Amino acid sequence: MLDERWRAATPAEKAARVDAMFRDCTTMALTGIRLQHPDATPAEVRYQLALRRYGREVADLFKRGGTASVTSPFDLVGSTGRAEIGRHE
């Protein structure tokens, strides 16, 4: 039944469902981080979320230098569409 509804959904409906799932997962991750680190500042919570999602190398880019040059993981993707992690130091 779920497969039938998914196949019948429009691309916009599918995108909305995926977006809702992503937001729900983010809410759960943030809740877990706040439970594990009750005294964490908002910046520390963002770092922990980035650490869980993208790994230490990317999370450290957000932590260093106030993220002036890296505000989103998409900033790490060059024109080739591949990650250029080592180039943002």
Long-range contacts (C-beta under 8 A, 24 or more apart in sequence): 29-53, 57-85, 58-85, 61-85, 61-88
